[in-house]
């Protein structure tokens, strides 16, 4: 096991050994992603790529709140579900529950898109894929609240970066 926030430990995995690197839902758990980003280009083959997924920083951070409201429309209760964003540009840290009922809260580190992507750009990556998948299959006509109830708001961001011309 290595510490992904230690550039030398990451580089020790070997120069040019990998076609790709993947970080699934972990960058927002790391206090500093710069060492990882700076080490990745050395690990990857010339056509290498780096794919990461994170909770979408625009809609899921320590400063956002999900809400459910209702109103009476022509004698029928209508439910409004969404996300209130009170801060975005300033990086922030906080504690949260990653899995419902976990015994100890975990640290989260909010970074706006420019900070996430610029870390990769400084390391020599360019973006060549970008997805914002939304969840489907919620219950729009009920007071329940999950990301599935908000199909127009993507809870996840997935980015593919590749090495730029060297």
MIDOSE-1310 file (N, C-alpha, C; in nm, 2 decimals, decimal comma, always signed):
residues 166
xxxx	+0,08/-0,12/+0,00/+0,00/+0,00/+0,00/+0,09/+0,12/+0,00; +0,04/+0,23/-0,07/+0,12/+0,35/-0,08/+0,03/+0,47/-0,04; +0,09/+0,58/-0,01/+0,02/+0,70/+0,02/+0,01/+0,79/-0,10; -0,11/+0,80/-0,16/-0,13/+0,87/-0,28/-0,10/+1,02/-0,27
xxxx	-0,08/+1,07/-0,15/-0,05/+1,21/-0,13/+0,10/+1,23/-0,12; +0,18/+1,13/-0,14/+0,32/+1,13/-0,14/+0,38/+1,11/-0,28; +0,42/+1,21/-0,34/+0,46/+1,20/-0,48/+0,57/+1,10/-0,51; +0,67/+1,09/-0,42/+0,77/+0,99/-0,44/+0,72/+0,84/-0,42
xxxx	+0,63/+0,82/-0,33/+0,57/+0,69/-0,32/+0,50/+0,65/-0,45; +0,42/+0,74/-0,50/+0,35/+0,71/-0,62/+0,44/+0,69/-0,74; +0,55/+0,77/-0,75/+0,64/+0,75/-0,86/+0,72/+0,62/-0,85; +0,73/+0,57/-0,73/+0,80/+0,44/-0,71/+0,73/+0,32/-0,77
xxxx	+0,61/+0,34/-0,82/+0,53/+0,23/-0,89/+0,59/+0,20/-1,02; +0,68/+0,29/-1,08/+0,75/+0,26/-1,20/+0,72/+0,35/-1,31; +0,82/+0,39/-1,38/+0,81/+0,49/-1,49/+0,75/+0,42/-1,62; +0,65/+0,48/-1,68/+0,59/+0,43/-1,80/+0,53/+0,29/-1,80
xxxx	+0,48/+0,25/-1,68/+0,43/+0,11/-1,67/+0,29/+0,09/-1,70; +0,21/+0,20/-1,70/+0,06/+0,19/-1,70/+0,00/+0,25/-1,82; -0,10/+0,19/-1,87/-0,18/+0,25/-1,98/-0,28/+0,35/-1,93; -0,33/+0,33/-1,81/-0,43/+0,42/-1,75/-0,42/+0,41/-1,60
xxxx	-0,47/+0,52/-1,54/-0,49/+0,53/-1,39/-0,63/+0,57/-1,37; -0,69/+0,52/-1,26/-0,83/+0,55/-1,23/-0,84/+0,59/-1,08; -0,91/+0,69/-1,05/-0,94/+0,73/-0,92/-1,09/+0,74/-0,90; -1,15/+0,65/-0,84/-1,30/+0,64/-0,82/-1,34/+0,69/-0,69
xxxx	-1,41/+0,81/-0,69/-1,46/+0,87/-0,57/-1,37/+0,88/-0,45; -1,24/+0,92/-0,48/-1,15/+0,94/-0,38/-1,08/+1,07/-0,37; -1,08/+1,15/-0,48/-1,01/+1,28/-0,48/-1,07/+1,37/-0,38; -1,20/+1,37/-0,35/-1,26/+1,46/-0,26/-1,23/+1,41/-0,11
xxxx	-1,17/+1,30/-0,10/-1,13/+1,25/+0,04/-0,98/+1,28/+0,07; -0,91/+1,34/-0,03/-0,77/+1,37/-0,01/-0,75/+1,52/+0,01; -0,67/+1,55/+0,12/-0,65/+1,69/+0,15/-0,56/+1,76/+0,05; -0,48/+1,68/-0,02/-0,39/+1,74/-0,12/-0,38/+1,64/-0,24
xxxx	-0,43/+1,69/-0,36/-0,42/+1,60/-0,48/-0,31/+1,63/-0,57; -0,24/+1,74/-0,54/-0,13/+1,79/-0,63/-0,02/+1,68/-0,64; +0,03/+1,62/-0,53/+0,13/+1,52/-0,54/+0,09/+1,40/-0,64; -0,03/+1,36/-0,63/-0,08/+1,25/-0,71/-0,08/+1,29/-0,86
xxxx	-0,13/+1,41/-0,88/-0,14/+1,46/-1,02/+0,00/+1,48/-1,08; +0,09/+1,53/-1,00/+0,23/+1,55/-1,05/+0,30/+1,42/-1,08; +0,27/+1,31/-1,00/+0,34/+1,19/-1,02/+0,28/+1,10/-1,14; +0,15/+1,12/-1,16/+0,09/+1,03/-1,26/+0,15/+1,03/-1,40
xxxx	+0,19/+1,15/-1,46/+0,25/+1,15/-1,59/+0,37/+1,05/-1,60; +0,45/+1,04/-1,50/+0,57/+0,96/-1,50/+0,53/+0,81/-1,51; +0,42/+0,78/-1,44/+0,37/+0,64/-1,44/+0,31/+0,59/-1,57; +0,25/+0,68/-1,65/+0,18/+0,65/-1,76/+0,26/+0,64/-1,89
xxxx	+0,22/+0,54/-1,98/+0,28/+0,53/-2,11/+0,24/+0,66/-2,19; +0,31/+0,69/-2,30/+0,29/+0,81/-2,37/+0,14/+0,84/-2,41; +0,07/+0,74/-2,44/-0,07/+0,75/-2,47/-0,16/+0,73/-2,35; -0,10/+0,74/-2,23/-0,18/+0,71/-2,11/-0,29/+0,81/-2,08
xxxx	-0,38/+0,76/-2,00/-0,49/+0,85/-1,96/-0,52/+0,83/-1,81; -0,59/+0,93/-1,75/-0,62/+0,93/-1,61/-0,77/+0,96/-1,61; -0,85/+0,87/-1,55/-0,99/+0,89/-1,53/-1,03/+0,90/-1,38; -1,10/+1,00/-1,35/-1,14/+1,02/-1,21/-1,29/+1,05/-1,20
xxxx	-1,35/+1,00/-1,09/-1,49/+1,04/-1,06/-1,49/+1,10/-0,92; -1,58/+1,20/-0,90/-1,60/+1,26/-0,77/-1,74/+1,30/-0,76; -1,79/+1,32/-0,64/-1,92/+1,38/-0,62/-1,91/+1,52/-0,69; -2,01/+1,55/-0,76/-2,01/+1,67/-0,85/-1,99/+1,80/-0,75
xxxx	-1,87/+1,87/-0,77/-1,85/+1,98/-0,68/-1,94/+2,10/-0,69; -2,02/+2,11/-0,80/-2,11/+2,21/-0,81/-2,24/+2,19/-0,73; -2,27/+2,06/-0,71/-2,40/+2,03/-0,64/-2,39/+1,94/-0,52; -2,26/+1,91/-0,48/-2,25/+1,82/-0,36/-2,12/+1,87/-0,29
xxxx	-2,13/+1,94/-0,19/-2,01/+1,99/-0,11/-2,06/+2,02/+0,03; -1,96/+2,07/+0,11/-1,99/+2,10/+0,25/-2,08/+2,23/+0,26; -2,10/+2,30/+0,15/-2,19/+2,42/+0,15/-2,32/+2,40/+0,08; -2,35/+2,29/+0,03/-2,48/+2,27/-0,04/-2,58/+2,20/+0,05
xxxx	-2,71/+2,22/+0,02/-2,82/+2,16/+0,10/-2,92/+2,11/+0,00; -2,97/+1,98/+0,02/-3,08/+1,93/-0,07/-3,21/+1,97/+0,00; -3,31/+1,99/-0,08/-3,44/+2,03/-0,02/-3,56/+1,97/-0,09; -3,66/+1,96/-0,01/-3,79/+1,92/-0,06/-3,89/+2,02/-0,02
xxxx	-3,97/+2,08/-0,11/-4,08/+2,17/-0,08/-4,20/+2,13/-0,15; -4,32/+2,17/-0,10/-4,44/+2,14/-0,18/-4,53/+2,26/-0,19; -4,61/+2,26/-0,28/-4,71/+2,36/-0,30/-4,84/+2,30/-0,36; -4,95/+2,36/-0,33/-5,08/+2,32/-0,38/-5,10/+2,38/-0,52
xxxx	-5,11/+2,29/-0,62/-5,14/+2,34/-0,76/-5,27/+2,28/-0,80; -5,37/+2,36/-0,81/-5,50/+2,32/-0,86/-5,56/+2,20/-0,78; -5,54/+2,21/-0,65/-5,59/+2,11/-0,56/-5,51/+1,98/-0,55; -5,39/+1,99/-0,60/-5,30/+1,87/-0,60/-5,16/+1,92/-0,54
xxxx	-5,10/+1,84/-0,45/-4,97/+1,87/-0,39/-4,87/+1,84/-0,49; -4,78/+1,93/-0,52/-4,67/+1,92/-0,61/-4,54/+1,93/-0,53; -4,45/+1,84/-0,55/-4,32/+1,84/-0,48/-4,21/+1,90/-0,57; -4,13/+1,99/-0,50/-4,01/+2,05/-0,57/-3,89/+2,00/-0,49
xxxx	-3,79/+1,95/-0,57/-3,67/+1,89/-0,51/-3,55/+1,95/-0,58; -3,45/+1,98/-0,50/-3,33/+2,04/-0,56/-3,22/+2,06/-0,46; -3,13/+2,14/-0,51/-3,00/+2,16/-0,43/-2,99/+2,31/-0,41; -2,96/+2,36/-0,29/-2,93/+2,50/-0,26/-2,78/+2,51/-0,25
xxxx	-2,72/+2,60/-0,33/-2,57/+2,62/-0,33/-2,55/+2,75/-0,26; -2,48/+2,75/-0,15/-2,44/+2,88/-0,08/-2,30/+2,91/-0,09; -2,22/+2,83/-0,15/-2,08/+2,85/-0,17/-2,02/+2,75/-0,27; -1,93/+2,79/-0,35/-1,87/+2,70/-0,45/-1,72/+2,73/-0,48
xxxx	-1,68/+2,85/-0,50/-1,55/+2,89/-0,55/-1,44/+2,87/-0,44; -1,47/+2,88/-0,32/-1,37/+2,87/-0,21/-1,36/+2,72/-0,17; -1,23/+2,67/-0,18/-1,21/+2,53/-0,13/-1,25/+2,52/+0,02; -1,30/+2,41/+0,06/-1,35/+2,40/+0,20/-1,33/+2,25/+0,24
xxxx	-1,31/+2,23/+0,37/-1,30/+2,10/+0,43/-1,42/+2,08/+0,53; -1,46/+1,96/+0,54/-1,57/+1,93/+0,64/-1,57/+1,78/+0,67; -1,65/+1,75/+0,77/-1,68/+1,61/+0,80/-1,81/+1,57/+0,75; -1,83/+1,45/+0,71/-1,95/+1,40/+0,66/-1,97/+1,25/+0,68
xxxx	-2,08/+1,20/+0,64/-2,11/+1,06/+0,64/-2,11/+1,01/+0,50; -2,01/+0,92/+0,47/-2,00/+0,87/+0,34/-2,10/+0,75/+0,32; -2,12/+0,67/+0,42/-2,21/+0,56/+0,42/-2,30/+0,58/+0,54; -2,43/+0,57/+0,52/-2,53/+0,59/+0,62/-2,50/+0,49/+0,74
xxxx	-2,48/+0,55/+0,86/-2,46/+0,47/+0,98/-2,31/+0,44/+1,01; -2,22/+0,50/+0,93/-2,08/+0,47/+0,96/-2,04/+0,52/+1,09; -1,96/+0,45/+1,17/-1,93/+0,49/+1,31/-1,86/+0,62/+1,33; -1,78/+0,66/+1,23/-1,70/+0,79/+1,25/-1,71/+0,87/+1,12
xxxx	-1,74/+1,00/+1,13/-1,75/+1,08/+1,01/-1,61/+1,08/+0,94; -1,62/+1,11/+0,81/-1,49/+1,12/+0,73/-1,47/+1,26/+0,68; -1,35/+1,29/+0,65/-1,32/+1,42/+0,59/-1,35/+1,43/+0,45; -1,40/+1,55/+0,41/-1,43/+1,58/+0,27/-1,36/+1,71/+0,24
xxxx	-1,31/+1,72/+0,11/-1,23/+1,84/+0,07/-1,30/+1,89/-0,06; -1,37/+2,00/-0,05/-1,44/+2,05/-0,17/-1,34/+2,13/-0,25; -1,34/+2,11/-0,38/-1,26/+2,19/-0,47/-1,35/+2,22/-0,59; -1,35/+2,35/-0,63/-1,43/+2,39/-0,75/-1,36/+2,32/-0,87
xxxx	-1,44/+2,32/-0,98/-1,39/+2,25/-1,10/-1,25/+2,31/-1,15; -1,23/+2,44/-1,14/-1,11/+2,50/-1,18/-0,99/+2,44/-1,10; -1,01/+2,42/-0,97/-0,90/+2,37/-0,89/-0,87/+2,22/-0,93; -0,98/+2,14/-0,94/-0,96/+2,00/-0,98/-0,89/+1,99/-1,11
xxxx	-0,94/+2,06/-1,21/-0,88/+2,05/-1,35/-0,75/+2,11/-1,36; -0,73/+2,23/-1,30/-0,60/+2,29/-1,31/-0,48/+2,21/-1,25; -0,51/+2,13/-1,15/-0,41/+2,04/-1,09/-0,36/+1,94/-1,20; -0,46/+1,89/-1,28/-0,42/+1,80/-1,39/-0,35/+1,88/-1,50
xxxx	-0,39/+2,00/-1,53/-0,33/+2,08/-1,64/-0,18/+2,11/-1,60; -0,16/+2,15/-1,47/-0,02/+2,18/-1,43/+0,07/+2,05/-1,45; +0,01/+1,93/-1,44/+0,09/+1,81/-1,45/+0,11/+1,77/-1,60; +0,04/+1,84/-1,69/+0,06/+1,81/-1,83/-0,05/+1,73/-1,89
xxxx	-0,17/+1,72/-1,82/-0,28/+1,65/-1,88/-0,37/+1,75/-1,95; -0,45/+1,70/-2,05/-0,56/+1,77/-2,11/-0,68/+1,69/-2,09; -0,80/+1,76/-2,09/-0,92/+1,69/-2,08/-0,97/+1,64/-2,22; -1,01/+1,51/-2,23/-1,06/+1,47/-2,35/-1,19/+1,39/-2,33
xxxx	-1,25/+1,40/-2,21/-1,38/+1,34/-2,19/-1,43/+1,39/-2,06; -1,56/+1,42/-2,06/-1,63/+1,48/-1,94/-1,77/+1,44/-1,94; -1,81/+1,38/-1,83/-1,95/+1,33/-1,82/-2,01/+1,38/-1,68; -2,14/+1,41/-1,69/-2,21/+1,44/-1,57/-2,34/+1,35/-1,56
xxxx	-2,32/+1,23/-1,52/-2,43/+1,14/-1,52/-2,53/+1,17/-1,41; -2,66/+1,17/-1,45/-2,77/+1,19/-1,36/-2,83/+1,05/-1,32; -2,89/+1,04/-1,21/-2,96/+0,92/-1,17/-3,11/+0,93/-1,21; -3,16/+0,82/-1,25/-3,30/+0,81/-1,29/-3,38/+0,72/-1,19
xxxx	-3,51/+0,72/-1,20/-3,59/+0,62/-1,13/-3,64/+0,67/-0,99; -3,64/+0,79/-0,97/-3,68/+0,84/-0,84/-3,84/+0,85/-0,82; -3,88/+0,92/-0,72/-4,02/+0,93/-0,69/-4,06/+1,08/-0,69; -4,08/+1,14/-0,81/-4,11/+1,28/-0,81/-4,24/+1,33/-0,74
xxxx	-4,33/+1,24/-0,72/-4,46/+1,27/-0,66/-4,47/+1,24/-0,51; -4,35/+1,23/-0,45/-4,35/+1,20/-0,31/-4,25/+1,29/-0,23; -4,26/+1,29/-0,10/-4,17/+1,38/-0,02/-4,03/+1,32/+0,00; -4,01/+1,20/-0,06/-3,88/+1,14/-0,04/-3,77/+1,23/-0,11
xxxx	-3,65/+1,21/-0,07/-3,54/+1,29/-0,13/-3,42/+1,21/-0,15; -3,39/+1,18/-0,28/-3,26/+1,12/-0,31/-3,22/+1,18/-0,44; -3,09/+1,15/-0,48/-3,04/+1,21/-0,61/-3,13/+1,15/-0,73; -3,19/+1,04/-0,71/-3,27/+0,98/-0,82/-3,40/+1,07/-0,84
xxxx	-3,44/+1,15/-0,73/-3,56/+1,23/-0,74/-3,53/+1,36/-0,82; -3,40/+1,38/-0,85/-3,36/+1,51/-0,92/-3,28/+1,48/-1,05; -3,35/+1,42/-1,15/-3,28/+1,38/-1,27/-3,22/+1,49/-1,35; -3,24/+1,61/-1,32/-3,17/+1,72/-1,39/-3,05/+1,77/-1,32
xxxx	-3,02/+1,71/-1,21/-2,90/+1,76/-1,13/-2,80/+1,64/-1,11; -2,69/+1,65/-1,18/-2,60/+1,53/-1,17/-2,52/+1,53/-1,04; -2,53/+1,42/-0,97/-2,45/+1,41/-0,84/-2,31/+1,37/-0,86; -2,27/+1,33/-0,98/-2,14/+1,28/-1,00/-2,07/+1,35/-1,12
xxxx	-1,94/+1,36/-1,12/-1,86/+1,42/-1,23/-1,76/+1,31/-1,26; -1,75/+1,28/-1,39/-1,64/+1,19/-1,44/-1,56/+1,26/-1,55; -1,43/+1,26/-1,53/-1,34/+1,33/-1,62/-1,23/+1,23/-1,67; -1,21/+1,24/-1,80/-1,09/+1,16/-1,86/-0,99/+1,26/-1,90
xxxx	-0,87/+1,24/-1,86/-0,76/+1,33/-1,90/-0,66/+1,24/-1,97; -0,59/+1,30/-2,06/-0,48/+1,23/-2,13/-0,36/+1,32/-2,12; -0,24/+1,26/-2,14/-0,12/+1,33/-2,14/-0,12/+1,42/-2,27; -0,08/+1,55/-2,25/-0,07/+1,64/-2,37/+0,06/+1,61/-2,44
xx	+0,08/+1,68/-2,55/+0,21/+1,66/-2,63/+0,33/+1,69/-2,54; +0,42/+1,60/-2,54/+0,55/+1,62/-2,46/+0,66/+1,68/-2,55
